[in-house]
Amino acid sequence: MGHQWVEMQIDFIKISATGNDFIVIDNRQKLLDSSGDRSWFAEICRRRTSVGADGVILIQPSDRADFEYVHINSDGSLAEMCGNGSRAVAFFAHQIGASGAIPSFEILGTLYRAQVDGRLVTTDFPSPRNLDLEIDVVRESGLVTAGQIDTGVPHLVVFADDLQGLDVQGIGSRYRHHPAFPRGTNVDFIRALDVHHLEIRTFERGVEEETLACGTGAVASSIIAYRRGRVKPPVTCRFPGGKVTIDFAADFSRLTLSGSVTPVYSGRLLD
């Protein structure tokens, strides 16, 4: 199928959302099959030999919302949700006229809504699932298990005394595959700076390395830190790639992720 894509010459736009970078494609004509050749999507995400990105985002038709959001991770796997990706795709959809300033979208059957205000994009999240503050799996000096939660994808949140010298790749990959998480998990290492600010570094499942930011990780970390008495909403989460803000009601009936997006460049895939 790859040789057919050469003839089609797929146009894309590269968008960064707080350091998470994505190859975003208007696939409303269904020229690409997200399940047909995962290795091709993984290949174009490779840095230095192709465009390079944390993932590929496709906009596709939906009978239930303005569009369907399909997210392929950089390892070729299909993502259940990506918080910063959702902000990138909402911005893109608004720019190409696929939605208004308050787009609705579905990803793997779950409905979401966003708000686009220039380059500031906010995604509304449903209430989190599977919150567990009793789990205790981390056995590393300077680290304490904070809890686990599903904010669209599973997250293990870990309190860290110091994030600067932390081996996020080594420790994160170890707990990402821990037997306690049969589906695997993202791993967020967090430190509360004050009652409204968290510092976070995240190892992302599907990317299989530390990323510059993680939207669902910011939501997960803020909720667990709140339940642990470390922060109060709104919570500004500082990642290596920038900042996002999480706001929520005490019962999580209102839960939002806000941050800026940056369109970097447009291009055409030739192979």
N, C-alpha and C positions, 0 to 999 in steps of 0.2 A: 504493500500500500504506500510505502514511502515514496516511490518513484512517481506516483500519481500526485502527491502533495507538491513535488517540485513543479509540476505543470500548473497547479492551482496557485502557487505563490501566496502563502498565507500572510496577510497583513496583521500586525500586532502593535500594541503600545506597551512600553515598559513603565510600570508604576511602582513607586516606593511608598510604603505606608509605615512610617516610623522605623525605617531600616529593613523591614520585610519587603523584598522586591519580587515582583510578579510579572509574568508575560501574560497580558490580557488580550483575548481574542473574541471578536464578535462571531459567534458560531450559530447565529439564528438560522442560517441556511443549512445547518447540520453537515458541513463539509468534513468536519473532523469527528471521529468516533472516540470518545473518551475511554472506552473499554477495549478498543480495537488493537491498539499498539502502544501499551504503556511505556515500552522501551524508547519509543520515539519522543514521548514527552520528557522522559528522564534525560535523554540525550540533549535536548535543547536547553535544559536547565543547567547543564554542566558549564561551569565557569572556565574561561580561557579557551575552550574548544568550541563553544557555541554562545548563545545569547547570555546564559547564566541567570539563574533565579532561584528563589525558594520554592517556586511552584508555578504552574500554568493555570490560568483562570479562563473558563469559557462561559459566555453568555448564551443561553439557549431558550427556545420558546417554552412558555408555561401556560397551562390552562387555569392555574390557581393564583398566579401572581404576575407581576410585570415581566419577570423573566426567571429562568432557572439558572442558578449559580452552580457550576461544576468546577471543582478544585482538584487538580492533580498535583500531588506532592513531588518534590524533586527526585524522589526515588521511584516515581511512576505509580505509586499507590494512590487510591482515591481518598480524599479527606472527607471526614464527616462534617467539619466546620473549620473555618479559619477566621478569627476575629478581624485581624488587619486586612486579610484578603477580602472580607465582606465590605470593608470600607473602600477598598480600591475598586471593587466591582460596582458598588453603588455610584461612585464618582464617575466611572467609565460609562455606565448605563445612562446616567443623566446627560453626559457630554454627547453621546451619540443619538440621543432622543429615544432610547428604549424605555425610559421612565421619566417621571417628573422629579421634583426636588425631594419627594418623600417616596422613594421606591420601595416596593414590596418584592421579595424574592423567596424562592424555595431552594433548599439544598438537601438532597436525599429525603425529601418529603416533609421537612420541617420548615415552617414559614417564619420569615423575619421581616422587619421593617427598618428602614434607615432614614436619616435626614441629611441632605446635602446642602451645605451653606458655603459656597465657594470651594475652597480646598479643605475646609473643616467638615468631617463626616462623622456622624454618630450612628451606631447600630444599636437597636433595641434587642436585648436578649430575653429569652424565656427564663423562667425560674430554673436554677441549677438543679441537678440530680445527684443522688448518691453521695451526699455530703457525709464524710466520716472523719470525725476528729479523734477517734480512738485508735486508729491504725498507728503502728509503731514499727517501722521496718528499717529506718536508717541507722546504720552503725558506723559512723564516721566521726572523728574528732572535730569539734566545732560546729556540728550539724545536729539539728533536732527535727524529727518529723512533726510537721504542723497539721497535716491532714490530707485527705484526698477528696476530689470532687469532679463532677462531669459538667463542664460549661459548653457543651457541644462536642467536646472531645475530653478524654480523661486527663486529669492532672494530679500529680503528687507534688505537694507544696512542702518545702523544707526551710526552716529557719537557719540562717547562717550567721556566724559571728563576723565573718569577713568575706566579702565577695570578690575583692580585687585579686587575690592570689589563689582563688578557688579553681580546682581542676574540674570545670563544668563538663568538659568532654568525657573524661574518664569516669567520674562519679555518675554523671547523668546517664551515660550509656549503660552503666551497670544496673541502675535502678529502673531504667526504661524497660529492661527485660526481666525484672524481678518476678519470681513466681507468684507474688501477690497480685500481679496485673496480667491476667491471661491475654488481654487484648493489647498489652503494652500500655505505656503511659508517657505523657510529657512530664518533665521534671523541672519545677520552678524553685530556684534558690532565692530567698528573699531576706531583706533586712529592713526593718521599720526605721525611718529617719526621724519621723515625728508622727502625730496622730493623723496627718493627712498626706503623708508621703512614704512610698515604698521604693526601695531599690531592688531590682530583679534581674536575674540572669536565667535564661531558659534553654534547656536541651529539648529539641523538638522531635517527636516521633514523626517519621515520614521524611523529614529532612536529614535526620540522623546526625545532627551536630548542633552546637549552639547557634542560635540565630540572633540577629541584632535586636529583635523584639518579638513579642508574642501577645496578640490581643486576647485570645481565650485564656492565656496564662495570666495576664493582668487581671482579668475578671476573677479567675480562680484564686489568685493570690490575695486580692482585695477582700473577697468574701471570707476566706479562711482567716486572714489576719484580723478582720473585723470580729469574727466569731471567737477569736482568741483574745480579744480585748486590746489589740495593738493599734488599730486605726479606726477612724470614723469617716463616713462618706461626706463629701467627695474625696476620692483617693487619687492622687497623682502618682503614677507609676513611672519610674525612671529606668529605662533600659539603655544598653550601650548605643542603640540607634536613635534614641530620643524619648519623648514622653507621651503618654496617653492618660486620659482621665476616666475613672470608673465612678459612676454614681448609682445609688440604689436606695430603695426603701428598706426599712428594717426587716420586712417579711419577703424581700426580693421580688415583690409584685411589679416593681419598676427597677430595671437594671440596664444600664447603658454603658457603652464603650465609645469614647470620643477621642479624635486626634486628627492631625493633618495628613494629607496625602500629597505626593509630588509626582506629577507626570514627568518622566525623564526623557523619553524619546520614542518615536514611532519607527517602525521598520517593516521589513518583509522577509519572511522565512523562505529560503530557496532550496533547502534540503532537509 
